[in-house]
Amino acid sequence: MNQEDWRLESYDYDLPPELIAQQPADQRDSSRLLLLSRSQGTISHHRFPEILELIPAESCLVLNNTRVMPARLLGHRAAGGEIEALLVHEKFPGTWSALVRKAGRIKPGERLTFFEGQLAAKALERNDEGHWLLEFEAAEHLSEKLERFGLPPLPPYIKRKKTSEQQNQEDRARYQTCYASVPGAIAAPTAGLHFTPEVLEAFRKRGTRVFELTLHVGLGTFSAVEDSDLRKHRMHSEHFQISEAVLNDLLEMKSEGKPIIAVGTTVVRVLESLALENYQRHSGWTDIFIYPPYEFRLVDGMLTNFHLPNSTLMMLVSAFCGRTNLLRAYQEAVQE
């Protein structure tokens, strides 16, 4: 056991800002791919389509089919001041917990309007996390109006001074996996953004099983670790669901020794949450925080993007492949 693995600063590395892509690649599957061998610690460089050669044919891929909602709303207070709201979670039909920027001195009961009055909500109360509970008018039409007027929420590392309608439409299309089908996330499971229908079909044709589950990515994905001791950090809860049939198939494949490959850290969190609870439920909330040392029970391989320094996602991947191995791979990726 290495106590350095529990220290926040152990997950820091030099990340030049210019290496953070602000626009997606022209083609989803044209990105570069780094392979880090968990057992040998070796590193090799590839292009994403080569993933078909790198993952054994008898493996199964597990995808997160959550769909990002156009949950970012621009509007005004009753007195005219500008606000921006991000819908985080639906508490009741038509009533949402929301992160409101430029909120100033919003008062309980105040009426807020969005997109020139196309949407309106009453601010009910503010909770301990600083989120407002918003009760929307004409709630039965909310989903339709969100699809029509709402803006796609982007990760905090994507810096846009101003966006055009064309840019918003492009973001709607590209910041979504090709298999997204269950609305509810405020961020995309980004590991899946590189897949195309053709790549997935190629996996299926060669005999690789492809399964789906759902975890709605929430604000917790981007929440900073504030305590220098990781053991004191608490994750936000996120809602997940997996069908009984999919879980049974995965457990059968695991018993046969076939590799379970998680596409993204969200899939890892669901599968390992299920394993820790001895597979007693198929839906609910998880606040699992995976960091070294951790014994993975269901996941044998992981496809993930590069992550920001000191993030909980870096800690999860470090638990899988070893912190020193991961930092060495990151250093090589920065140099490349």
C-alpha atoms as one frame of an Amber mdcrd trajectory, in Angstrom:
protein
   0.000   0.000   0.000   1.436   3.355  -1.077   0.163   6.253   1.010   1.150
   8.645  -1.798  -1.888   7.271  -3.643  -4.115   8.949  -1.042  -2.642  12.422
  -1.557  -4.384  14.810  -3.941  -1.138  16.326  -5.200   0.001  12.874  -6.345
  -2.376  13.213  -9.300  -1.013  16.483 -10.608   0.798  16.783 -13.926   1.733
  19.503 -16.394  -1.055  20.006 -18.939  -0.420  22.800 -21.462  -3.790  24.520
 -22.106  -3.264  24.430 -25.869  -3.432  20.623 -25.790  -7.085  20.676 -24.697
  -9.053  20.424 -27.943 -11.767  23.082 -28.160 -13.412  21.569 -31.232 -14.065
  17.894 -32.030 -12.177  16.089 -34.769 -13.744  16.251 -38.227 -14.502  12.524
 -38.017 -15.522  10.865 -34.758 -13.160   7.928 -35.186 -10.126   9.890 -36.403
  -8.701  10.518 -32.932  -5.420   9.109 -31.699  -5.382   6.231 -29.230  -2.839
   5.366 -26.551  -2.715   1.786 -25.284  -1.382   1.234 -21.773  -0.939  -2.417
 -20.853  -2.170  -2.957 -17.328  -0.091  -6.101 -16.804   3.154  -5.103 -18.540
   3.087  -1.310 -18.215   3.987  -0.887 -21.893   2.736   2.037 -23.990   1.921
   2.057 -27.708   0.335   4.627 -30.015  -2.502   4.002 -32.468  -5.467   5.496
 -34.302  -8.953   4.847 -32.965 -10.084   2.444 -35.751  -7.237   0.132 -34.684
  -9.202  -0.579 -31.513 -10.734  -3.505 -33.400  -7.299  -5.130 -33.461  -6.464
  -4.277 -29.850  -9.531  -5.701 -28.099  -9.929  -9.506 -28.209 -12.857 -10.619
 -30.374 -14.401 -12.673 -27.558 -14.657  -9.582 -25.332 -17.812  -7.660 -24.622
 -18.115  -3.888 -24.823 -20.338  -2.087 -22.330 -21.635   1.347 -23.380 -23.415
   4.116 -21.467 -26.460   5.119 -23.535 -27.354   8.254 -21.564 -28.336  11.237
 -23.682 -27.243  14.787 -22.878 -30.186  17.117 -22.370 -30.137  20.652 -23.810
 -30.310  21.725 -20.183 -28.595  25.134 -20.292 -31.107  27.987 -20.211 -30.534
  31.711 -20.774 -33.033  34.080 -19.200 -33.909  37.001 -16.959 -35.121  37.716
 -13.463 -38.380  39.547 -12.887 -36.428  42.798 -12.466 -34.612  42.256 -15.760
 -31.194  40.960 -14.681 -29.631  38.260 -16.854 -29.316  34.700 -15.513 -28.128
  31.331 -16.775 -29.567  28.088 -15.408 -28.326  24.528 -15.747 -30.960  21.903
 -15.016 -29.309  19.208 -12.913 -32.004  16.782 -11.788 -35.780  16.494 -11.979
 -37.061  16.229  -8.402 -40.736  15.998  -9.348 -42.541  16.245 -12.696 -41.830
  19.772 -13.928 -39.723  20.702 -10.886 -35.956  20.728 -11.301 -32.891  21.286
  -9.180 -30.823  23.859 -11.077 -27.499  25.600 -10.818 -28.234  29.289 -11.489
 -25.435  31.671 -12.440 -25.714  35.425 -11.874 -28.503  34.590  -9.451 -27.800
  37.608  -7.240 -30.594  38.042  -4.742 -33.255  35.809  -6.250 -36.101  35.488
  -3.776 -38.259  32.409  -3.198 -41.415  32.794  -5.263 -39.738  34.962  -7.915
 -40.723  34.287 -11.533 -37.869  33.645 -13.957 -38.233  33.674 -17.736 -36.007
  32.047 -20.333 -35.515  32.496 -24.079 -37.662  35.619 -24.405 -40.519  34.137
 -22.398 -40.681  30.773 -24.158 -40.066  29.134 -20.772 -40.953  30.352 -17.284
 -40.392  28.984 -13.797 -40.947  29.912 -10.169 -37.877  29.847  -7.905 -39.067
  27.832  -4.902 -36.044  27.530  -2.608 -32.264  27.258  -2.522 -30.699  24.144
  -0.985 -27.491  23.648   0.992 -25.519  22.965  -2.204 -26.557  26.319  -3.632
 -28.955  24.840  -6.192 -32.355  26.423  -6.793 -35.519  24.368  -7.042 -37.365
  25.628 -10.126 -41.040  24.853 -10.778 -41.763  25.263 -14.501 -45.007  26.550
 -15.940 -46.735  24.364 -18.549 -44.552  21.493 -17.347 -46.205  19.069 -19.752
 -44.473  20.902 -22.621 -41.093  21.291 -20.913 -39.279  18.478 -22.753 -40.484
  19.761 -26.101 -39.394  23.317 -25.314 -36.014  22.209 -23.997 -35.373  20.393
 -27.266 -36.389  23.495 -29.181 -34.724  26.263 -27.181 -32.299  24.694 -24.682
 -28.550  24.874 -25.190 -26.109  21.976 -24.803 -24.082  22.120 -21.578 -20.364
  21.802 -22.302 -17.572  20.701 -19.937 -15.801  23.507 -18.054 -12.577  22.851
 -19.973 -14.286  23.902 -23.235 -13.880  27.683 -23.355 -16.273  29.575 -25.610
 -16.551  33.358 -25.394 -19.656  33.434 -27.552 -21.510  30.840 -29.577 -23.560
  31.169 -32.729 -26.730  29.242 -33.480 -24.722  27.142 -35.931 -22.140  26.349
 -33.241 -24.907  25.395 -30.796 -26.416  23.026 -33.356 -23.017  21.465 -34.025
 -22.433  21.034 -30.290 -25.843  19.379 -29.936 -24.880  16.802 -32.556 -21.227
  16.183 -31.709 -21.394  16.318 -27.900 -23.564  13.203 -27.981 -22.601   9.579
 -28.543 -23.969   7.908 -31.670 -25.889   5.475 -29.438 -27.304   8.000 -26.925
 -30.959   7.153 -26.305 -31.993   7.812 -22.674 -32.260  11.556 -21.851 -31.017
  12.673 -18.451 -27.317  13.637 -18.499 -25.818  17.102 -18.243 -22.540  15.858
 -19.715 -21.676  13.228 -22.290 -19.857   9.998 -21.408 -16.983  11.238 -23.539
 -15.165   7.934 -24.084 -18.037   6.939 -26.355 -17.787  10.015 -28.574 -15.151
   8.306 -30.741 -17.409   5.441 -31.806 -19.320   5.442 -35.086 -22.141   3.072
 -36.057 -19.689   1.472 -38.487 -17.103   0.748 -35.783 -19.747  -0.777 -33.512
 -21.094  -2.887 -36.372 -17.561  -4.106 -37.117 -17.255  -5.238 -33.488 -20.540
  -7.122 -33.707 -19.656  -8.787 -37.014 -16.495 -10.279 -35.568 -18.400 -11.714
 -32.606 -17.894  -9.098 -29.898 -20.985  -8.663 -27.730 -22.088  -5.049 -27.225
 -24.222  -4.174 -24.194 -25.758  -0.951 -22.913 -26.527   0.470 -19.500 -27.443
   3.967 -18.336 -25.758   6.366 -15.941 -26.883   9.976 -16.106 -23.723  12.050
 -15.774 -24.190  14.851 -13.237 -22.250  17.756 -11.779 -20.197  15.433  -9.604
 -18.107  14.448 -12.612 -16.593  17.938 -12.634 -16.522  18.599  -8.882 -13.047
  19.330  -7.569 -11.482  17.280  -4.793 -11.013  19.843  -2.030  -9.362  17.763
   0.691  -5.721  16.783   0.290  -6.596  13.336   1.691  -8.671  11.436  -0.893
 -10.211   9.262   1.792 -12.208  12.277   3.004 -13.725  13.101  -0.397 -17.402
  12.351  -1.035 -18.816  11.962  -4.530 -22.153  13.309  -5.727 -24.709  10.600
  -6.466 -25.672   9.753 -10.042 -28.602   7.651 -11.203 -28.033   4.402 -13.088
 -30.025   1.558 -14.613 -29.141  -1.790 -16.172 -31.538  -4.467 -17.357 -31.590
  -7.815 -15.590 -30.931  -9.563 -18.905 -27.803  -7.492 -19.623 -26.441  -8.034
 -16.120 -27.023 -11.791 -16.341 -25.267 -11.943 -19.723 -22.289 -10.004 -18.357
 -21.972 -12.282 -15.342 -22.157 -15.348 -17.591 -19.413 -13.977 -19.842 -17.304
 -13.125 -16.804 -17.655 -16.684 -15.510 -16.474 -17.948 -18.909 -13.352 -15.803
 -18.683 -14.349 -13.402 -21.447 -13.015  -9.848 -20.935 -15.467  -7.138 -19.874
 -14.422  -3.839 -21.508 -16.001  -0.700 -20.047 -16.364   2.223 -22.444 -15.834
   5.110 -20.058 -15.496   5.709 -16.341 -19.279   5.965 -15.979 -19.644   2.335
 -17.054 -16.875   1.348 -14.642 -18.694   3.037 -11.767 -21.970   1.253 -12.513
 -20.430  -2.199 -12.920 -18.257  -1.915  -9.830 -21.166  -0.521  -7.786 -23.208
  -3.567  -8.757 -20.362  -5.911  -7.841 -19.862  -4.301  -4.426 -23.544  -4.886
  -3.668 -23.405  -8.482  -4.898 -25.657  -7.627  -7.868 -28.725  -7.137  -5.676
 -30.263  -4.243  -7.652 -30.590  -3.041 -11.234 -31.218   0.675 -10.747 -30.703
   3.405  -8.207 -28.075   5.933  -7.165 -24.356   5.448  -6.835 -21.764   7.633
  -5.135 -18.891   5.171  -5.499 -15.464   6.816  -5.430 -12.777   4.535  -6.840
  -9.161   5.346  -6.007  -6.034   3.274  -5.213  -5.899   0.703  -3.849  -9.025
  -0.897  -5.283  -9.716  -4.464  -6.413 -11.784  -4.460  -9.610 -14.393  -7.188
  -9.534 -16.107  -7.007 -12.920 -14.156  -4.712 -15.252 -11.191  -6.203 -17.147
 -10.433  -3.365 -19.555 -11.281   0.283 -19.891 -11.514   2.802 -22.706 -11.317
   6.352 -21.411 -10.219   9.819 -22.438  -7.382  11.774 -20.886  -8.461  13.539
 -17.709  -7.643  16.798 -15.977  -5.005  16.878 -13.219  -6.230  16.030  -9.703
  -9.632  14.852 -10.966 -11.588  11.931  -9.518 -11.484  10.383 -12.995  -7.677
  10.269 -12.886  -7.914   8.554  -9.526 -10.291   5.925 -10.886  -8.021   5.131
 -13.834  -5.000   5.077 -11.510  -6.743   2.465  -9.396  -7.059   0.342 -12.526
  -3.587   0.609 -14.064  -1.405   2.097 -11.323  -0.766   5.778 -10.656   2.882
   5.777 -11.732   2.012   3.936 -14.952  -0.747   6.425 -15.695   1.388   9.499
 -15.042   4.122   8.045 -17.245   1.585   7.511 -20.035   0.253  11.047 -19.619
   3.760  12.486 -19.778   4.436  10.607 -23.001   1.101  11.716 -24.465   1.903
  15.366 -23.718   5.287  14.994 -25.400   3.742  13.285 -28.425
